[in-house]
């Protein structure tokens, strides 16, 4: 990869990772007129609850999981970009409690600007993370694009007994998160050339850590809902869980795990544009926040951790599994009954 040292991929894209996602509010507007002429009784999960992937009943006690995710570079190194984008896409299968089966690449490249050998490194990064997940990168589709784009369409399977949706959280559940927040802030610091090498490396370690633990914890009785935390930030994805499950949530802000030195980078003004778009979309669902808290709760994550709601009786078993995986997890709050007098997500 030494011959790619002169290429800074992030300089060829206007967004970074999941921070370039269309805002939740604008996406709702785009999908508001979606037609429902055709209803398939075997489609167990579709658009209705804004879940991580589509799920189709195969009629044999298993279901097919189908998902796709792609974005522009969040790091300069092409191989690492491929690994992060692939890890992020595969995560949706784990968030449904399933196991991935194969992946298809989605690839856009500015062929007149960036050389083919750099493109090859991106694809090899994707192939590398697929191999780590135990699946093949089985094909794909490419286009000439004004900006570099990479991601995967991933197919998976799940035993219906272990299928986890974002709409099944229950009042009284504890809320766990399996990775620290702050990726969007550090990615912005990197684009602004203000991030330290150690902090940048630490973010990459987390972004390339597969969420395969989802398949294990989905088998634990009392794990009720799972989603992954990506471009809409912790606040957005937790709001989605609450609205889909008709509950509310109370978080302990002090318990939320953060990547190292996040406060320092916030002091330097390293706040992604996606944070403000996120807040404008769902800020009315959140308790009043201080500026720093808002930047963290709305920070767009790329290849973030799993957000898991767990009955009190299952907490110790979930902790054991997460500890075995050596994850930087934390219990950050509790699911509560819906209350029209309170915000969807409150803080203590």
N, C-alpha and C positions, 0 to 999 in steps of 0.2 A: 504493500500500500504506500510505499515511499514516493512512488511516482505521482500520487494524488495529493501530496502535501501542499501543493500550490493552489489547489482547488478549495474554495470555501463555499460549500453548497448552500449555506443559509443566505448567501448574498444573491442567490438566483431565485429567491422566493419571497413573496410579500407577507406570507404567514409562516408559522412554525408549528409543525406537528398538529395536534388536535386543537391548538389555538386558532387555526384557520377554519374551524367549523363554522357553518352558518349559525347565527344565534338562535336560541330556543324560540324566541318570540317571532322572528322572521320565518323560521321553519314552520311554526304553527300556521302562519298566514299562507304559506305555500301549499300546505297540505289540507287546508280547511275545506277545500272543494273536492276532496278525493271522493270518487264514486264508489259505491258499494253494491253495484249491480250483481256481482257474482260472489256468492258465499260458499266456501268450501268447509264442510263440517270437520274435515281432517286437519285443518289449519288451527292448531291449538294456541299459537301466539302469533299475532300479526302486528299491525300498527296501533291497535287500540290502547295499549298501556305504555307505549314508548319503551318497550323492553329492548334488551341487547341484541336479540336475534330472533328470526322467525323459526317456528317449531312446527313440524308436520308429523302427524300420527301415521306410523307405518302399518298399524294394525296387528302387530305381533308383540306388543308390550314395549316396543321401542319407538323413538321418534327421531326424525332427521332434523338437525339444527343447521340453519343456513344464515350466513352473515357476510358482510363486507365492510372494509374500512381502509381508507387511504388518505394520504396527506402530503404536504410539501416538507422539505427537509427541516428537521429540528436540530441537527448537528451537522458539522462540516464534513466529517469523515463518511464517505459513501457506504462502506461496508457496515458501519455502525448504524447509519440511517436505515439501511435495509433491515437490520436486526430489530431496531426499535419499531419500525412500521409493521413488520411481521408479528412481533410479540403483541402489539396493540390489537391487531386484527384477530389473532387466535384467542385473545382474552374473552371475547364475546361468547365463545363456546363454553369456556370454563365457567363463565358467569351464569350460564343456564344449567350448570351441574353436569355438563357433558364432557365427552372426550373428542378431540378433533380427529378427522379421518384423512383429509387431504386439503390442499390449498391451490388456488389458481392466482397468478400474479396479475395485478393491475398496474400498468407502467406508462408514464408519460415522460418524454425526454426532449429538451431543446437541442435537437440534433445538430444545428448549425452553431451552437454556442459551447456545448460541453462534449468532450470526446467519448467515444464508445467504450473505452476501457474503464472510464469512471462509471458509466452506466452498468457495466458488467459487475463491478464491485458492489453496487447497490443490490442487484439481483442475487449475487452470491451471499450477501448479508441476509437477505430474506430466506434463501435456501438453508443457510446455517441455522437460523432460529427454528425453521420448520423441522429440520433434522433433530434439533434439541427437544422438540415437542413430539417426536416420533412419527412425523408425517412427511409425505413427499410434496415438494412444490411441483405439481403435475402438469403445469402449462400456464397459459396466461394470454393477455392481450396488451399490445403496446400502441401508442400513438405519438406523433410529433407534437409536442406541447410547448407553449412558451415558458413554462416553469417545470422543474423536476417534480414528479409525482410518483409515489410508490405505495402499494398496499396489497392486500390479499382479499380474495373471496374464499371463505373457509367453510367446509362442510364438516359436520360432526354428528354424533349420535348420543342419545341419552335414554336410559331406562326410565319409563314414565313414572316409576315410583320415586325417582330421584330428581325429576325435573324441578328446577327452581325458577320462579318468576318474580318480577319486581312488585307484583300486586298482592303478595301473600304475607306481608308483614303484619304482625299482630301486636296489639297493645300489651305492654309488659315486656316485649322483646328487648334484649340488650343490643346495642349497635356496635359492631366491630368494623375497623378498617385495617387492611393488611399491608399498606405501604404508606410512607409519609407523604405529605403534600409539599408543594413548592416547585414542581417541575416547570410550570409556566414562568414563574418568576426567574428561575435560574436560566431558562432558555432565553428569556429576554435579556438577562445580564450578559449572556454569551454573545448575543447579537450586538449588544452595545459595547462589547469587548471589556467588560468590567468583572467577569467571573474569574475566580481562581481555578487553577488546573485541578486541584483536589476536589473542590465543590462540584465542578463540572463532571469529573469522573464519577463521583458519588451518585449524581443524578442519572448518569448513563447506566450504572450498575442496577439501579432500581427500574429504569425503563426497559431493560433487557431481561428482567426477571419474570419468567412465565408465571401466570396466575393458575398454574395447574392444581394448586391446593383446592380450587373450587370443586373439582370432581370428588375429592376426598371428603370435604365438609358437607357436600350435598347429601351424602349418605347418612349423615348423623340426624337421628330423629330430634326434632326441635329446631333445626335450622330452617327458617321459614321463607326468607327472601334473600336473594343475592342479586347484585348488579355490580358493574365495574365503574370506577370513577375516571372519566375521561374529559372531553372538551368542555362540558357544561360545569365542571368543578364539583366539589363536594356538595355545595348548596343545591345546585341544579339537579344532580342525580338523586339526592335525598328527597327533594321536593317531588320528583317523579315517583319515587317509591311511596311516599305518603299519599299523594293524590290517587295513585292507582289502587292503593290498599285502603283508602278512606280512613287514614289515621293521621296523627301528627308526630313530631319528634322533638325531643329536648336534648341538646348537645352540651357537653362540658367543653368549652373552647380550650381550656388549659390542657385537656387530655388529648387533643388532636396532635398526632405526631407530625413533625416538620423536618424537612431536610436541613442540614447544617447551614447556619448563618443567613437564614431567610430574612431576619430583621435587618441585617446589614444591607442586603440588596434592595429591600424596600426603602430604606433610608436613601439609597442612591437613585431612587425613582424607577427601578426595574419592574414596572407593572405592565403586563401584557394588555394589548388592546382588547383581547377577548374577555378579560375580567370585567371591564365596563359593559361590554355587550351582554355578558351573562347577567350582571346585576340589573341592567335595564329590562331584562326578560323576566326575571323571577324575584327581584329584590323585594317586591311587595309581599312575597310569601315568607320573608325572613324577619325576625326580630331586628330592631335597630342595632347597627354594628358600628364600632369605631373604624376609622379608615384602614388601619392595619388588619383588623379582623376581616373586614370586607374583602380586602385584597387576597387574603388567604382562602376564605370560604368560596370565593368566586373564581379562584385561580384555575385556568384550564389545564387539566392534567393530560399528559400523553403517556399511554401505557401505564395508567395509574393502578392502584390496588383494588381489591374487591371490597364492597360495602355489604355487610352481612347482618341480618337481623336474626337473633337467636333467643329462644325461650330461656328463662332463667335456669331451668333444669339441665339444659344442654351446654351451658357456658363452660364448665370445666373441661368437657370433652373437646369442645372447639379449641379452647386454649392449648390443650395438649397437642393437637394436630398442628396448630400454627407454630407452636414452639419447636416441634420436631422439624418443621420446614425452615426454621431459623429466620422467620419473617419479622419485619419491624412493625408488628401489629399493635393495635391499642383498642381498648373498649372506650368509646367516646360519647355514649349517651344511651337514650332509651326511647322506644316507641311508646306513644301515649294515645289515648282515645282522641278522636277528632273533637275540637272545641271551636265553635264559630267565634268565640270571644278572643281566641289566641291566634297568633301567626302559625302557619304550617310548620315552620322550624323555629324553635326558640332556643335561647342559650342561658346557661347558668354559670 
